[in-house]
Each structure stands twice: as structure tokens, then as C-alpha cells.
Amino acid sequence: MSLIITDECINCDVCEPECPNEAIFLGLEIYEIDPHKCTECVGHFDEPQCVQVCPVACIPVHPDFVEDKETLWAKFRRLQAAGGSVVGD
């Protein structure tokens, strides 16, 4: 699964530096998550770090990018092998 930041985001800037995959970036109006880099912190932490620090709870699972744990592990391994520069699957 990938996560998504909803329009409830207040641009508090706490999520971006917490992402170990550098999947979070400032979009035109709010922060966004690159679904091709988001592993929900699988391989790094037990829980998604952005969700843990978000003060407004605006980071749910992205309904268009539902992945199981095994797929997230595979994405983590690809990102690590590529130095974090994987785009697309």
C-alpha cells in the first residue's frame, strides 16, 4: 500500500523529514506522497513515520495503490538497490 496525504493537510512540515524513502514532497498546495516510493516504512520501521507525527491525521492508505506486506518488502528492496531512485513499478 501507499499512503496519501489528504487536503486536510496543514503544511506543518513534520512528515517530509520523517520519510526514510524520500517519498514525501511539497506539492502545489499541500504535501504529497510518491506512491512508487512509499513502502509505509516497511523495511525501516514498524509503523509509517509520517502517520505517527501527523498532528491532523490526514494520511490514510491510498485506495489506488493497495499492496500487501510482501509487495511492500519487494518495493523496499528495489528502492535500496537503486539508491531510492525507483520511479514506477
N, CA, C and O atoms as a printed pandas DataFrame, in Angstrom:
     atom_number atom_name residue_name chain_id  residue_number  x_coord  y_coord  z_coord
0              1         N          MET        A               1    0.834   -1.167    0.000
1              2        CA          MET        A               1    0.000    0.000    0.000
2              3         C          MET        A               1    0.880    1.231    0.000
3              4         O          MET        A               1    2.020    1.218    0.464
4              5         N          SER        A               2    0.349    2.219   -0.499
5              6        CA          SER        A               2    0.974    3.518   -0.409
6              7         C          SER        A               2    0.033    4.375    0.414
7              8         O          SER        A               2   -1.160    4.087    0.515
8              9         N          LEU        A               3    0.558    5.390    0.979
9             10        CA          LEU        A               3   -0.263    6.327    1.733
10            11         C          LEU        A               3   -0.534    7.543    0.861
11            12         O          LEU        A               3    0.118    7.741   -0.164
12            13         N          ILE        A               4   -1.495    8.349    1.271
13            14        CA          ILE        A               4   -1.835    9.578    0.571
14            15         C          ILE        A               4   -2.073   10.659    1.612
15            16         O          ILE        A               4   -2.562   10.379    2.707
16            17         N          ILE        A               5   -1.733   11.872    1.275
17            18        CA          ILE        A               5   -1.988   12.999    2.167
18            19         C          ILE        A               5   -3.224   13.707    1.640
19            20         O          ILE        A               5   -3.267   14.125    0.483
20            21         N          THR        A               6   -4.227   13.838    2.495
21            22        CA          THR        A               6   -5.491   14.444    2.077
22            23         C          THR        A               6   -5.413   15.969    2.155
23            24         O          THR        A               6   -4.442   16.538    2.654
24            25         N          ASP        A               7   -6.455   16.602    1.650
25            26        CA          ASP        A               7   -6.492   18.067    1.647
26            27         C          ASP        A               7   -6.699   18.663    3.035
27            28         O          ASP        A               7   -6.790   19.882    3.179
28            29         N          GLU        A               8   -6.773   17.816    4.054
29            30        CA          GLU        A               8   -6.821   18.300    5.431
30            31         C          GLU        A               8   -5.422   18.687    5.931
31            32         O          GLU        A               8   -5.279   19.216    7.034
32            33         N          CYS        A               9   -4.402   18.425    5.122
33            34        CA          CYS        A               9   -3.009   18.748    5.464
34            35         C          CYS        A               9   -2.885   20.238    5.772
35            36         O          CYS        A               9   -3.433   21.079    5.059
36            37         N          ILE        A              10   -2.159   20.552    6.842
37            38        CA          ILE        A              10   -1.949   21.947    7.237
38            39         C          ILE        A              10   -0.528   22.424    6.922
39            40         O          ILE        A              10   -0.105   23.478    7.396
40            41         N          ASN        A              11    0.197   21.653    6.131
41            42        CA          ASN        A              11    1.570   22.002    5.736
42            43         C          ASN        A              11    2.455   22.320    6.945
43            44         O          ASN        A              11    3.169   23.323    6.960
44            45         N          CYS        A              12    2.398   21.467    7.937
45            46        CA          CYS        A              12    3.176   21.708    9.157
46            47         C          CYS        A              12    4.640   21.312    9.003
47            48         O          CYS        A              12    5.457   21.625    9.870
48            49         N          ASP        A              13    4.982   20.633    7.917
49            50        CA          ASP        A              13    6.356   20.267    7.590
50            51         C          ASP        A              13    6.962   19.149    8.441
51            52         O          ASP        A              13    8.170   18.927    8.361
52            53         N          VAL        A              14    6.182   18.446    9.242
53            54        CA          VAL        A              14    6.787   17.414   10.087
54            55         C          VAL        A              14    6.913   16.062    9.403
55            56         O          VAL        A              14    7.752   15.255    9.801
56            57         N          CYS        A              15    6.102   15.790    8.383
57            58        CA          CYS        A              15    6.131   14.468    7.749
58            59         C          CYS        A              15    7.305   14.277    6.800
59            60         O          CYS        A              15    7.918   13.209    6.786
60            61         N          GLU        A              16    7.623   15.281    6.018
61            62        CA          GLU        A              16    8.646   15.131    4.976
62            63         C          GLU        A              16    9.982   14.605    5.501
63            64         O          GLU        A              16   10.504   13.642    4.939
64            65         N          PRO        A              17   10.557   15.192    6.547
65            66        CA          PRO        A              17   11.855   14.681    7.006
66            67         C          PRO        A              17   11.793   13.307    7.666
67            68         O          PRO        A              17   12.828   12.666    7.849
68            69         N          GLU        A              18   10.602   12.848    8.024
69            70        CA          GLU        A              18   10.461   11.534    8.670
70            71         C          GLU        A              18   10.463   10.381    7.683
71            72         O          GLU        A              18   10.665    9.236    8.086
72            73         N          CYS        A              19   10.245   10.647    6.401
73            74        CA          CYS        A              19   10.118    9.583    5.411
74            75         C          CYS        A              19   11.484    9.021    5.021
75            76         O          CYS        A              19   12.302    9.736    4.443
76            77         N          PRO        A              20   11.740    7.748    5.331
77            78        CA          PRO        A              20   13.044    7.163    5.021
78            79         C          PRO        A              20   13.254    6.919    3.521
79            80         O          PRO        A              20   14.385    6.716    3.079
80            81         N          ASN        A              21   12.176    6.939    2.745
81            82        CA          ASN        A              21   12.283    6.697    1.311
82            83         C          ASN        A              21   12.245    7.981    0.479
83            84         O          ASN        A              21   12.282    7.937   -0.750
84            85         N          GLU        A              22   12.172    9.107    1.157
85            86        CA          GLU        A              22   12.074   10.410    0.485
86            87         C          GLU        A              22   10.894   10.430   -0.485
87            88         O          GLU        A              22   10.991   10.973   -1.586
88            89         N          ALA        A              23    9.778    9.833   -0.064
89            90        CA          ALA        A              23    8.581    9.768   -0.896
90            91         C          ALA        A              23    7.681   10.987   -0.717
91            92         O          ALA        A              23    6.788   11.217   -1.533
92            93         N          ILE        A              24    7.900   11.762    0.330
93            94        CA          ILE        A              24    7.047   12.913    0.620
94            95         C          ILE        A              24    7.705   14.184    0.093
95            96         O          ILE        A              24    8.896   14.420    0.291
96            97         N          PHE        A              25    6.896   14.991   -0.580
97            98        CA          PHE        A              25    7.393   16.257   -1.137
98            99         C          PHE        A              25    6.277   17.292   -1.093
99           100         O          PHE        A              25    5.098   16.946   -1.014
100          101         N          LEU        A              26    6.659   18.559   -1.144
101          102        CA          LEU        A              26    5.687   19.637   -1.142
102          103         C          LEU        A              26    5.121   19.794   -2.543
103          104         O          LEU        A              26    5.851   20.098   -3.487
104          105         N          GLY        A              27    3.819   19.587   -2.675
105          106        CA          GLY        A              27    3.137   19.749   -3.955
106          107         C          GLY        A              27    2.750   21.203   -4.160
107          108         O          GLY        A              27    3.305   22.091   -3.514
108          109         N          LEU        A              28    1.815   21.448   -5.040
109          110        CA          LEU        A              28    1.387   22.814   -5.326
110          111         C          LEU        A              28    0.716   23.482   -4.134
111          112         O          LEU        A              28    0.905   24.674   -3.891
112          113         N          GLU        A              29   -0.082   22.694   -3.383
113          114        CA          GLU        A              29   -0.790   23.278   -2.248
114          115         C          GLU        A              29   -0.495   22.581   -0.925
115          116         O          GLU        A              29   -0.432   23.228    0.121
116          117         N          ILE        A              30   -0.315   21.277   -0.968
117          118        CA          ILE        A              30   -0.058   20.503    0.248
118          119         C          ILE        A              30    1.043   19.491   -0.033
119          120         O          ILE        A              30    1.478   19.325   -1.172
120          121         N          TYR        A              31    1.481   18.823    1.016
121          122        CA          TYR        A              31    2.468   17.757    0.840
122          123         C          TYR        A              31    1.817   16.592    0.100
123          124         O          TYR        A              31    0.616   16.354    0.225
124          125         N          GLU        A              32    2.624   15.874   -0.669
125          126        CA          GLU        A              32    2.152   14.729   -1.427
126          127         C          GLU        A              32    3.104   13.559   -1.195
127          128         O          GLU        A              32    4.227   13.738   -0.725
128          129         N          ILE        A              33    2.637   12.363   -1.532
129          130        CA          ILE        A              33    3.432   11.146   -1.379
130          131         C          ILE        A              33    3.551   10.464   -2.733
131          132         O          ILE        A              33    2.546   10.206   -3.395
132          133         N          ASP        A              34    4.777   10.174   -3.141
133          134        CA          ASP        A              34    5.018    9.430   -4.376
134          135         C          ASP        A              34    4.694    7.965   -4.087
135          136         O          ASP        A              34    5.421    7.318   -3.331
136          137         N          PRO        A              35    3.627    7.429   -4.668
137          138        CA          PRO        A              35    3.225    6.047   -4.357
138          139         C          PRO        A              35    4.243    5.005   -4.811
139          140         O          PRO        A              35    4.217    3.869   -4.338
140          141         N          HIS        A              36    5.128    5.375   -5.711
141          142        CA          HIS        A              36    6.146    4.433   -6.188
142          143         C          HIS        A              36    7.335    4.345   -5.233
143          144         O          HIS        A              36    8.169    3.447   -5.352
144          145         N          LYS        A              37    7.407    5.274   -4.293
145          146        CA          LYS        A              37    8.474    5.244   -3.292
146          147         C          LYS        A              37    7.968    4.892   -1.895
147          148         O          LYS        A              37    8.755    4.503   -1.032
148          149         N          CYS        A              38    6.680    5.023   -1.669
149          150        CA          CYS        A              38    6.125    4.777   -0.337
150          151         C          CYS        A              38    6.010    3.283   -0.062
151          152         O          CYS        A              38    5.382    2.548   -0.824
152          153         N          THR        A              39    6.619    2.844    1.028
153          154        CA          THR        A              39    6.504    1.452    1.473
154          155         C          THR        A              39    5.815    1.365    2.831
155          156         O          THR        A              39    5.862    0.326    3.489
156          157         N          GLU        A              40    5.178    2.451    3.249
157          158        CA          GLU        A              40    4.601    2.541    4.592
158          159         C          GLU        A              40    5.669    2.246    5.648
159          160         O          GLU        A              40    5.369    1.731    6.725
160          161         N          CYS        A              41    6.888    2.573    5.326
161          162        CA          CYS        A              41    8.059    2.400    6.191
162          163         C          CYS        A              41    8.459    0.937    6.396
163          164         O          CYS        A              41    9.304    0.643    7.241
164          165         N          VAL        A              42    7.858    0.016    5.629
165          166        CA          VAL        A              42    8.293   -1.386    5.677
166          167         C          VAL        A              42    9.774   -1.422    5.321
167          168         O          VAL        A              42   10.207   -0.807    4.345
168          169         N          GLY        A              43   10.537   -2.143    6.117
169          170        CA          GLY        A              43   11.976   -2.224    5.917
170          171         C          GLY        A              43   12.744   -1.231    6.776
171          172         O          GLY        A              43   13.954   -1.362    6.961
172          173         N          HIS        A              44   12.041   -0.248    7.292
173          174        CA          HIS        A              44   12.682    0.776    8.121
174          175         C          HIS        A              44   12.110    0.806    9.545
175          176         O          HIS        A              44   12.857    0.800   10.523
176          177         N          PHE        A              45   10.787    0.839    9.644
177          178        CA          PHE        A              45   10.105    0.978   10.930
178          179         C          PHE        A              45    8.882    0.070   10.970
179          180         O          PHE        A              45    8.432   -0.422    9.935
180          181         N          ASP        A              46    8.350   -0.146   12.162
181          182        CA          ASP        A              46    7.152   -0.971   12.325
182          183         C          ASP        A              46    5.882   -0.234   11.917
183          184         O          ASP        A              46    4.894   -0.865   11.541
184          185         N          GLU        A              47    5.898    1.079   11.986
185          186        CA          GLU        A              47    4.735    1.901   11.655
186          187         C          GLU        A              47    5.162    3.021   10.719
187          188         O          GLU        A              47    6.307    3.468   10.779
188          189         N          PRO        A              48    4.252    3.490    9.844
189          190        CA          PRO        A              48    4.582    4.625    8.988
190          191         C          PRO        A              48    4.895    5.864    9.839
191          192         O          PRO        A              48    4.070    6.307   10.638
192          193         N          GLN        A              49    6.064    6.396    9.659
193          194        CA          GLN        A              49    6.510    7.512   10.482
194          195         C          GLN        A              49    5.722    8.789   10.221
195          196         O          GLN        A              49    5.494    9.571   11.144
196          197         N          CYS        A              50    5.306    9.011    8.986
197          198        CA          CYS        A              50    4.532   10.218    8.689
198          199         C          CYS        A              50    3.200   10.204    9.436
199          200         O          CYS        A              50    2.747   11.233    9.937
200          201         N          VAL        A              51    2.583    9.034    9.503
201          202        CA          VAL        A              51    1.313    8.896   10.216
202          203         C          VAL        A              51    1.531    9.159   11.704
203          204         O          VAL        A              51    0.697    9.785   12.358
204          205         N          GLN        A              52    2.649    8.681   12.232
205          206        CA          GLN        A              52    2.944    8.850   13.656
206          207         C          GLN        A              52    3.095   10.316   14.053
207          208         O          GLN        A              52    2.688   10.706   15.148
208          209         N          VAL        A              53    3.677   11.131   13.174
209          210        CA          VAL        A              53    3.946   12.531   13.533
210          211         C          VAL        A              53    2.885   13.511   13.067
211          212         O          VAL        A              53    2.897   14.667   13.489
212          213         N          CYS        A              54    1.973   13.086   12.213
213          214        CA          CYS        A              54    0.963   13.999   11.660
214          215         C          CYS        A              54    0.000   14.482   12.739
215          216         O          CYS        A              54   -0.672   13.668   13.372
216          217         N          PRO        A              55   -0.078   15.800   12.960
217          218        CA          PRO        A              55   -0.947   16.309   14.018
218          219         C          PRO        A              55   -2.433   16.347   13.648
219          220         O          PRO        A              55   -3.275   16.525   14.528
220          221         N          VAL        A              56   -2.770   16.184   12.373
221          222        CA          VAL        A              56   -4.176   16.253   11.969
222          223         C          VAL        A              56   -4.704   14.938   11.396
223          224         O          VAL        A              56   -5.829   14.896   10.898
224          225         N          ALA        A              57   -3.932   13.889   11.455
225          226        CA          ALA        A              57   -4.345   12.557   10.986
226          227         C          ALA        A              57   -4.917   12.591    9.577
227          228         O          ALA        A              57   -6.044   12.154    9.343
228          229         N          CYS        A              58   -4.131   13.113    8.640
229          230        CA          CYS        A              58   -4.607   13.250    7.262
230          231         C          CYS        A              58   -3.851   12.353    6.289
231          232         O          CYS        A              58   -3.748   12.677    5.106
232          233         N          ILE        A              59   -3.314   11.214    6.776
233          234        CA          ILE        A              59   -2.520   10.333    5.916
234          235         C          ILE        A              59   -3.081    8.908    5.957
235          236         O          ILE        A              59   -2.570    8.060    6.689
236          237         N          PRO        A              60   -4.133    8.647    5.171
237          238        CA          PRO        A              60   -4.688    7.296    5.095
238          239         C          PRO        A              60   -4.010    6.474    4.001
239          240         O          PRO        A              60   -3.123    6.962    3.300
240          241         N          VAL        A              61   -4.438    5.229    3.866
241          242        CA          VAL        A              61   -3.973    4.359    2.793
242          243         C          VAL        A              61   -4.545    4.895    1.480
243          244         O          VAL        A              61   -5.711    5.285    1.408
244          245         N          HIS        A              62   -3.712    4.906    0.455
245          246        CA          HIS        A              62   -4.131    5.362   -0.876
246          247         C          HIS        A              62   -4.963    4.252   -1.517
247          248         O          HIS        A              62   -4.444    3.156   -1.731
248          249         N          PRO        A              63   -6.230    4.499   -1.829
249          250        CA          PRO        A              63   -7.090    3.436   -2.358
250          251         C          PRO        A              63   -6.674    2.913   -3.731
251          252         O          PRO        A              63   -7.058    1.805   -4.106
252          253         N          ASP        A              64   -5.899    3.687   -4.484
253          254        CA          ASP        A              64   -5.469    3.260   -5.815
254          255         C          ASP        A              64   -4.157    2.472   -5.803
255          256         O          ASP        A              64   -3.733    1.954   -6.836
256          257         N          PHE        A              65   -3.515    2.381   -4.630
257          258        CA          PHE        A              65   -2.232    1.689   -4.531
258          259         C          PHE        A              65   -2.236    0.732   -3.347
259          260         O          PHE        A              65   -1.444    0.879   -2.417
260          261         N          VAL        A              66   -3.127   -0.244   -3.388
261          262        CA          VAL        A              66   -3.228   -1.228   -2.313
262          263         C          VAL        A              66   -2.221   -2.338   -2.583
263          264         O          VAL        A              66   -2.277   -3.002   -3.618
264          265         N          GLU        A              67   -1.296   -2.533   -1.639
265          266        CA          GLU        A              67   -0.243   -3.544   -1.758
266          267         C          GLU        A              67   -0.162   -4.326   -0.454
267          268         O          GLU        A              67   -0.403   -3.775    0.620
268          269         N          ASP        A              68    0.177   -5.607   -0.548
269          270        CA          ASP        A              68    0.345   -6.397    0.665
270          271         C          ASP        A              68    1.777   -6.239    1.188
271          272         O          ASP        A              68    2.624   -5.624    0.539
272          273         N          LYS        A              69    2.028   -6.802    2.364
273          274        CA          LYS        A              69    3.346   -6.683    3.004
274          275         C          LYS        A              69    4.463   -7.198    2.112
275          276         O          LYS        A              69    5.533   -6.594    2.039
276          277         N          GLU        A              70    4.218   -8.310    1.436
277          278        CA          GLU        A              70    5.237   -8.900    0.569
278          279         C          GLU        A              70    5.608   -7.937   -0.572
279          280         O          GLU        A              70    6.782   -7.797   -0.913
280          281         N          THR        A              71    4.619   -7.290   -1.143
281          282        CA          THR        A              71    4.864   -6.326   -2.220
282          283         C          THR        A              71    5.622   -5.107   -1.689
283          284         O          THR        A              71    6.509   -4.579   -2.359
284          285         N          LEU        A              72    5.268   -4.672   -0.492
285          286        CA          LEU        A              72    5.976   -3.535    0.116
286          287         C          LEU        A              72    7.434   -3.892    0.382
287          288         O          LEU        A              72    8.318   -3.059    0.182
288          289         N          TRP        A              73    7.697   -5.122    0.833
289          290        CA          TRP        A              73    9.080   -5.566    1.047
290          291         C          TRP        A              73    9.851   -5.573   -0.266
291          292         O          TRP        A              73   11.014   -5.170   -0.310
292          293         N          ALA        A              74    9.202   -6.031   -1.339
293          294        CA          ALA        A              74    9.853   -6.058   -2.654
294          295         C          ALA        A              74   10.163   -4.638   -3.120
295          296         O          ALA        A              74   11.229   -4.385   -3.681
296          297         N          LYS        A              75    9.238   -3.718   -2.888
297          298        CA          LYS        A              75    9.465   -2.312   -3.258
298          299         C          LYS        A              75   10.626   -1.740   -2.440
299          300         O          LYS        A              75   11.476   -1.027   -2.976
300          301         N          PHE        A              76   10.660   -2.053   -1.145
301          302        CA          PHE        A              76   11.750   -1.605   -0.273
302          303         C          PHE        A              76   13.094   -2.088   -0.821
303          304         O          PHE        A              76   14.048   -1.315   -0.907
304          305         N          ARG        A              77   13.165   -3.372   -1.192
305          306        CA          ARG        A              77   14.421   -3.922   -1.710
306          307         C          ARG        A              77   14.829   -3.253   -3.022
307          308         O          ARG        A              77   16.010   -2.979   -3.237
308          309         N          ARG        A              78   13.858   -2.990   -3.900
309          310        CA          ARG        A              78   14.170   -2.286   -5.162
310          311         C          ARG        A              78   14.677   -0.870   -4.908
311          312         O          ARG        A              78   15.624   -0.413   -5.548
312          313         N          LEU        A              79   14.035   -0.185   -3.970
313          314        CA          LEU        A              79   14.470    1.181   -3.637
314          315         C          LEU        A              79   15.886    1.177   -3.067
315          316         O          LEU        A              79   16.702    2.033   -3.410
316          317         N          GLN        A              80   16.169    0.224   -2.209
317          318        CA          GLN        A              80   17.503    0.147   -1.613
318          319         C          GLN        A              80   18.553   -0.155   -2.670
319          320         O          GLN        A              80   19.636    0.430   -2.661
320          321         N          ALA        A              81   18.235   -1.066   -3.577
321          322        CA          ALA        A              81   19.187   -1.435   -4.644
322          323         C          ALA        A              81   19.437   -0.270   -5.596
323          324         O          ALA        A              81   20.535   -0.119   -6.132
324          325         N          ALA        A              82   18.404    0.555   -5.802
325          326        CA          ALA        A              82   18.520    1.681   -6.725
326          327         C          ALA        A              82   18.943    2.971   -6.031
327          328         O          ALA        A              82   19.042    4.014   -6.676
328          329         N          GLY        A              83   19.191    2.911   -4.731
329          330        CA          GLY        A              83   19.563    4.118   -4.003
330          331         C          GLY        A              83   18.410    5.075   -3.844
331          332         O          GLY        A              83   18.622    6.279   -3.695
332          333         N          GLY        A              84   17.173    4.559   -3.871
333          334        CA          GLY        A              84   15.993    5.395   -3.650
334          335         C          GLY        A              84   15.474    6.076   -4.895
335          336         O          GLY        A              84   14.570    6.907   -4.802
336          337         N          SER        A              85   16.018    5.751   -6.069
337          338        CA          SER        A              85   15.624    6.486   -7.265
338          339         C          SER        A              85   14.634    5.752   -8.150
339          340         O          SER        A              85   14.495    6.103   -9.322
340          341         N          VAL        A              86   13.938    4.740   -7.630
341          342        CA          VAL        A              86   12.975    3.983   -8.424
342          343         C          VAL        A              86   11.747    4.836   -8.695
343          344         O          VAL        A              86   11.184    5.437   -7.780
344          345         N          VAL        A              87   11.335    4.886   -9.949
345          346        CA          VAL        A              87   10.098    5.558  -10.330
346          347         C          VAL        A              87    9.297    4.548  -11.113
347          348         O          VAL        A              87    9.775    4.008  -12.111
348          349         N          GLY        A              88    8.089    4.289  -10.672
349          350        CA          GLY        A              88    7.241    3.299  -11.331
350          351         C          GLY        A              88    7.565    1.902  -10.844
351          352         O          GLY        A              88    8.530    1.688  -10.110
352          353         N          ASP        A              89    6.748    0.963  -11.261
353          354        CA          ASP        A              89    6.961   -0.428  -10.834
354          355         C          ASP        A              89    7.431   -1.293  -11.958
355          356         O          ASP        A              89    7.656   -2.487  -11.765
